[in-house]
């Protein structure tokens, strides 16, 4: 590991600290080492990442060096940077995260992008008019976790109402903070319960054929892949939000089986899945008599990641 910053005649500036952390994270094999170094530095200095480069030769105070050294030590022991700083960015929005919820990932943005693209092509739904807030389309986000999907959709579809569910009360507490932080409490309802069971209790979304979109990033890591999961994920993020049973489809199957009844004709079901199970997931959806136009979308890493299926008309 690169030598840690200690009191010395040479000043440890923002520039030098970023270089030290980046090298340490590269040597450890962490993803996006420069970004993670910037996140820690910005957190300790109480500023935005961009501002680090406006004064790169600013010398760090002793307390700042000591705090940073401790955080780097934890990061090199595989503790996620996002938990160390208490936040992550998703769809140009900031979300609080801690060990109660899964860290939002770029792959999940594929769901949001697909919904927004569909909504733009189908403006008859009233989803894109701010004056329709609360009276437009209905969306469900199942296994909401931090609430990132629900919040992103509510922010970008101001005429929509979102119902976000999760089995974990702890996760919903985090989601509540995030929804409130973004000023979306009036259009995002949070419900505790298992998959669609919680949805059934909602007076509007629980009715048949009431939803235009059902989105979900459920647990989907198969048991035979668990040992290979990176330690920063396996040892720190909640297993409840990650493990999908023997074949990774314990939560995907009931979603595919039961979700179509809640979708209006032409509505979409979107589920994030393990890349290795994309074909099997597509076959499951194709076997449902009420689903059509079934496809798998690739994420930013070109991996088959999101099932999209349309509720059949008639």
C-alpha positions in Angstrom: 0.0 0.0 0.0 1.1 3.5 -0.7 2.5 5.2 2.4 -0.3 7.0 4.4 -0.2 10.7 5.0 1.6 11.6 8.3 2.7 14.9 9.8 5.8 15.9 7.9 7.5 18.9 6.6 6.0 18.2 3.2 2.4 19.5 3.0 -0.3 17.0 2.1 -2.5 18.9 -0.3 -5.7 17.9 -1.9 -3.8 17.0 -5.1 -1.4 14.7 -3.2 -4.0 13.1 -1.1 -6.1 12.2 -4.2 -3.1 10.7 -5.9 -2.2 8.7 -2.8 -5.8 7.4 -2.3 -6.2 6.6 -6.0 -3.0 4.6 -6.1 -4.0 2.7 -2.9 -7.4 1.9 -4.3 -5.9 0.8 -7.7 -3.4 -1.5 -5.9 -6.4 -3.0 -4.0 -8.3 -3.5 -7.2 -11.3 -1.4 -6.2 -13.7 -0.2 -8.9 -13.4 3.4 -10.1 -10.5 4.2 -7.8 -10.3 7.9 -8.7 -14.0 8.4 -8.2 -13.8 6.7 -4.8 -10.9 8.8 -3.8 -12.8 12.0 -4.8 -15.9 10.8 -2.8 -13.8 10.3 0.4 -11.9 13.6 0.0 -15.1 15.6 -0.7 -16.8 14.0 2.3 -14.0 14.8 4.7 -13.7 18.4 3.4 -17.5 18.9 3.4 -17.5 20.0 -0.3 -18.5 18.8 -3.7 -16.2 16.6 -5.8 -15.9 19.3 -8.5 -14.6 21.9 -6.1 -11.7 19.7 -5.2 -10.1 20.8 -8.4 -10.7 24.5 -7.8 -8.1 24.5 -5.1 -6.0 21.4 -5.6 -3.0 22.8 -3.6 -5.0 23.4 -0.4 -3.1 21.8 2.5 -5.1 19.4 4.6 -5.4 20.1 8.3 -4.1 17.4 10.8 -7.7 16.4 11.7 -8.6 16.0 8.0 -5.6 13.8 7.4 -6.4 11.7 10.4 -10.0 11.3 9.4 -9.1 10.5 5.8 -6.5 7.9 6.9 -9.1 6.1 9.0 -11.6 6.0 6.2 -9.1 4.8 3.6 -8.1 2.0 6.0 -11.8 0.9 6.2 -12.1 1.2 2.4 -9.1 -1.0 1.9 -10.7 -3.5 4.3 -13.6 -3.7 1.7 -16.1 -1.5 3.4 -18.0 0.3 0.6 -17.1 3.9 0.0 -20.8 4.8 -0.3 -21.4 3.6 3.2 -18.4 5.5 4.5 -19.7 8.7 3.0 -23.3 7.9 3.6 -24.6 8.6 0.0 -24.6 7.6 -3.6 -25.7 9.3 -6.8 -28.3 7.7 -9.0 -29.9 9.4 -12.1 -28.3 12.7 -11.2 -29.9 12.6 -7.7 -28.2 12.0 -4.3 -29.5 9.2 -2.1 -28.6 8.4 1.5 -27.3 4.8 1.8 -26.2 2.7 4.7 -25.9 -1.0 5.6 -29.7 -1.3 5.6 -30.0 -0.9 1.9 -28.4 -2.0 -1.3 -26.1 0.6 -2.9 -27.7 2.0 -6.1 -25.9 0.9 -9.3 -25.6 2.2 -12.8 -27.2 -1.0 -14.1 -30.4 -0.2 -12.4 -30.7 3.1 -14.2 -31.6 1.0 -17.2 -35.1 0.5 -15.7 -35.6 4.2 -15.2 -34.4 5.0 -18.7 -36.7 2.4 -20.3 -39.8 3.8 -18.4 -39.0 7.4 -19.3 -38.5 6.5 -22.9 -41.8 4.6 -23.0 -43.6 7.5 -21.3 -42.3 10.0 -23.8 -43.6 7.9 -26.6 -47.0 7.5 -24.9 -47.9 11.0 -23.7 -51.6 10.1 -23.6 -50.9 8.7 -20.1 -50.6 12.3 -18.8 -47.3 11.4 -17.1 -45.4 14.3 -18.5 -47.6 17.1 -17.4 -46.8 18.6 -14.0 -50.4 19.8 -13.7 -51.5 16.1 -13.5 -49.5 15.4 -10.3 -51.3 12.8 -8.3 -53.9 12.1 -10.9 -51.9 10.6 -13.8 -50.4 7.2 -14.2 -49.7 4.7 -11.4 -46.3 3.1 -11.0 -45.1 0.4 -8.6 -41.5 0.0 -7.4 -41.2 -3.5 -5.8 -38.2 -4.1 -3.5 -37.6 -0.4 -3.4 -34.6 -0.4 -1.1 -33.2 3.1 -0.9 -36.1 4.3 -3.0 -33.9 5.3 -5.9 -36.1 4.0 -8.7 -39.3 5.4 -7.1 -37.7 8.8 -6.6 -36.1 9.1 -10.0 -39.4 8.2 -11.7 -41.5 10.5 -9.6 -39.0 13.4 -10.2 -39.0 12.9 -14.0 -42.7 12.0 -14.4 -44.4 14.8 -12.4 -47.9 13.6 -13.4 -47.4 10.1 -11.9 -48.0 8.5 -8.6 -45.5 5.9 -7.3 -46.1 3.1 -4.8 -42.8 1.7 -3.4 -42.8 -1.5 -1.4 -40.2 -3.5 0.5 -40.2 -6.4 2.9 -37.6 -4.7 5.1 -38.8 -2.0 7.5 -35.2 -0.8 7.8 -35.0 -0.3 4.1 -38.3 1.6 4.0 -37.0 3.9 6.8 -34.1 4.8 4.5 -36.4 5.2 1.5 -38.6 7.5 3.5 -35.7 9.8 4.2 -34.7 9.9 0.6 -38.2 10.5 -0.6 -38.6 13.4 1.9 -35.2 14.8 1.0 -36.3 15.1 -2.7 -39.6 16.6 -1.8 -41.6 13.7 -3.3 -43.6 12.5 -0.2 -46.9 13.8 -1.7 -46.6 11.4 -4.7 -44.6 8.4 -3.4 -46.4 6.0 -1.1 -44.2 3.5 0.9 -45.7 0.1 1.9 -44.1 -2.7 3.9 -44.7 -6.2 2.6 -43.5 -9.1 0.5 -43.4 -8.3 -3.2 -46.9 -7.7 -4.6 -48.6 -8.5 -1.2 -48.0 -5.0 0.0 -49.2 -3.5 -3.3 -52.6 -5.3 -2.8 -53.2 -3.1 0.2 -53.0 0.2 -1.7 -56.5 1.6 -2.4 -55.6 2.6 -6.0 -52.6 0.6 -7.1 -54.0 -2.6 -5.6 -56.9 -2.7 -8.1 -56.6 -4.9 -11.2 -55.2 -3.3 -14.3 -54.4 -0.1 -12.4 -50.7 0.3 -13.1 -48.9 1.5 -16.2 -45.5 0.3 -14.9 -44.3 -2.2 -12.4 -40.6 -2.0 -11.8 -38.4 -4.1 -9.6 -34.8 -4.7 -8.7 -35.3 -7.8 -6.6 -32.7 -10.0 -5.0 -31.3 -12.2 -7.8 -27.8 -13.6 -7.1 -28.0 -17.4 -7.4 -26.6 -19.5 -4.6 -23.9 -20.9 -6.9 -22.6 -17.4 -7.6 -22.6 -16.2 -4.0 -19.0 -17.4 -3.1 -17.7 -15.4 -6.1 -19.4 -12.1 -5.1 -16.9 -9.4 -4.2 -16.2 -9.0 -0.5 -17.2 -5.4 -0.4 -20.7 -6.5 -1.5 -21.0 -9.9 0.2 -19.6 -8.9 3.6 -21.3 -5.5 3.9 -24.5 -5.0 1.8 -27.7 -6.7 3.0 -28.0 -10.3 1.9 -31.8 -9.9 2.0 -31.5 -7.6 -1.0 -29.0 -9.7 -2.9 -29.6 -13.4 -2.7 -32.2 -14.8 -5.0 -32.3 -18.5 -4.0 -30.8 -21.6 -5.7 -31.2 -20.3 -9.2 -31.6 -16.6 -8.5 -35.2 -16.6 -9.5 -37.1 -17.0 -6.2 -38.4 -13.4 -6.4 -38.5 -13.1 -10.2 -40.9 -16.0 -10.7 -43.7 -14.6 -8.5 -43.3 -11.2 -10.0 -43.7 -12.5 -13.5 -46.6 -14.7 -12.5 -48.6 -12.1 -10.5 -47.7 -8.7 -11.9 -49.6 -8.8 -15.2 -52.9 -8.7 -13.3 -52.0 -5.3 -11.9 -50.9 -3.8 -15.2 -53.3 -1.9 -17.6 -53.3 -3.1 -21.2 -50.1 -1.9 -22.8 -48.4 -1.4 -19.4 -44.9 -2.6 -18.8 -43.2 -5.0 -16.3 -39.5 -4.3 -15.9 -37.3 -6.5 -13.7 -33.6 -6.4 -13.2 -32.1 -9.9 -13.3 -28.7 -11.7 -13.2 -27.1 -11.5 -16.6 -26.6 -15.3 -16.5 -30.3 -15.8 -16.0 -31.6 -13.4 -18.7 -32.6 -16.0 -21.2 -34.3 -18.1 -18.6 -36.2 -15.1 -17.3 -37.3 -14.2 -20.9 -38.6 -17.7 -21.3 -40.6 -17.4 -18.0 -42.2 -14.2 -19.2 -42.9 -15.7 -22.7 -44.9 -18.5 -21.0 -47.3 -16.1 -19.4 -50.4 -15.7 -21.5 -50.9 -12.0 -20.6 -47.4 -10.9 -21.5 -46.1 -9.9 -25.0 -43.3 -7.9 -26.7 -40.8 -9.5 -24.3 -37.2 -8.4 -24.5 -34.0 -8.1 -22.5 -32.3 -4.7 -22.3 -28.5 -4.4 -21.9 -27.1 -2.2 -19.1 -24.2 0.3 -19.4 -21.8 -2.5 -19.3 -23.5 -4.2 -22.3 -24.8 -7.1 -20.0 -28.3 -8.5 -20.5 -29.8 -7.0 -17.4 -33.5 -5.9 -17.5 -36.5 -7.9 -18.6 -39.2 -5.8 -20.2 -42.6 -7.3 -21.0 -45.9 -5.7 -22.1 -49.4 -6.5 -20.7 -51.3 -7.9 -23.6 -54.4 -6.0 -24.9 -57.7 -7.8 -24.8 
